[in-house]
Amino acid sequence: MREKIVQLFTLIIVVSLVYFSIRFYSNQLSIVFTYLAGAISVLVVLNLLLFDSRGTNSKVAWSAVILAFPLAGAFVYAVFGRDPRRRLLPKQVVSETIKFITTMRHLGKEFDISDQLSEAKNIRNMTGFEAIGGNKVDVLTNGEETFPAILEAIRHAEHHIHIQYYIFRDDEISTQIRDALIERAKANVHVRFLVDGLGCSSLPASFLKPLREAGGEAYAFDSIVSPWLTRTANLRNHRKMVVVDGHTGFTGGLNVGEEYLSNTPHFKIWRDTHIRVEGPAVRQLQEAFVTDWIHATGAKTSLLDELKEPFRFGLYFPSRAHEADQMVQTVYGGPYNEERDVRDAMLEMIQSAEKSIWIASPYFVPDDEALAAIRVAARSGKDVRVIVPGKGDRSISFYGTNSYFQDLLSAGVKVFAYRNDSFIHAKVLLIDNVHAIVGTANFDVRSFRLNHELMTFLYNRTPAVEKIEIDFLQDFAESVPVSRERYEHRTFLKRIGESLARLLSPIL
């Protein structure tokens, strides 16, 4: 893996040396090369402006990069910036995915209770994902509550465990989970393990070898060591979920690593939110996993054969209702979809708010539509609050987030910066203290347009929604309100950094 990356950087260095050598030794060739680079850049920008379907901000950002660094910018765009909806997926993957989703949509009608609530109905009409009753939802605050719950569910698995993460470290908590998976695989439980090819690029093959030897299956989603790198490098699978026996599921903000237990020196507290769902709504998490599994395996997997048998299908998609009877609706989507289902569902909930909108996100870089929805809500008198990190884990994203403070504060949005010795990584929205959204998507352009994401919608002020409200109130107490006066007196260097990050934010 690392050798491939070294090769790529070596190639870039060699090309740069050749270019500067030509410029140094031959003025004529240098002129030709410069005009050629300029022509290529102009053609790339014209293609971007005329034929690309991405948002205006993204087009402007890419155009600025390409024109500022003609040849290098065009190369970076070719690798990271091409419109994902132009990618031609393997025919078998497309065919099997369509067959599977068609089956799930037909099956979902039997559990659909979306008509009981206008917000759920609108989201179903937009995205096709129905709201399902008969569930129990528990909110798991931070790694201290999340990992023990996941380990307990894994250790009690009887038929299958489906586990998927963007980041899965090689450390103590990761080894505990892997070893629990190995133990169940040896007990003839089907274990399928899926990671993102970039997020887990540093995970050594030796870490997963014992799992495979025990009978588990493990794949990477769009590996970065691939001849199709230019099609996938910037399009990552950011979902995090565990499904056990089809009736218990976990999703939310936590990946797997010691930092999520606050066991690293970088942050005193890693603040995050996960949920556990029990009941028929877990089928939507299972559906998301199966579609990703089809993609990662090239549709060459025994799981598809099992799902074609009615009895085995029922083992993966049981319909047993929980006595708690809570309504749950999960929406997933990604860069290859025609519509931005995850973002649009979140905006539908924001626009439905009557009194308040509370948002927690580690990376707050909204597109124009999302920013406008928040500003309109605040200007109309609703209690709109946004909580973001007081200290970032990545400088560009942190400055990008801060660059939106002026837009938010001027509209009346209350902005809170979480304690600067810790990091808030939760991706949560609370609407009117009645409905909540928890999942994997940040409130940023990358999650809206470039990542494969998943968000779960909770309705009607259940105990889970009440727990989310309590956590929000605690987070506000641990945060510092950002005032317009203090923000306007930030240093000149910070202003420059924010402006540059704001320009580049649509392509980060």
Secondary structure, DSSP 4 states (H G I P E B T S, - for coil): -HHHHHHHHHHHHHHHHHHHHHHHH-HHHHHHHHHHHHHHHHHHHHHHHHH--S-HHHHHHHHHHHHHSHHHHHHHIIIIIS-GGG----HHHHHHHHHHHHHHHHHHTTTB-GGGSHHHHHHHHHHSPPPEEEEEEEEEEHHHHHHHHHHHHHHT-SSEEEEEES-B-SSHHHHHHHHHHHHHHHTT-EEEEEEETTTTTTS-HHHHHHHHHTT-EEEEES-SSSTTHHHHTT--B---EEEETTTEEEEES--BSGGGGT-STT-S-EE-EEEEEESTTHHHHHHHHHHHHHHHHTT--HHHHHHTSHHHHHHHS--PPPTT-EEEEEEEE-TTSSS-HHHHHHHHHHHH-SSEEEEE-SS-B--HHHHHHHHHHHHTT-EEEEEE-SS-SSHHHHHHHHTTHHHHHHHT-EEEEEPTTSEE---EEEETTTEEEEES--SBHIIIIISBEEEEEE-SS-HHHHHHHHHHHHHHHTEEEPPHHHHHT--HHHHHHHHHHHHHGGG-
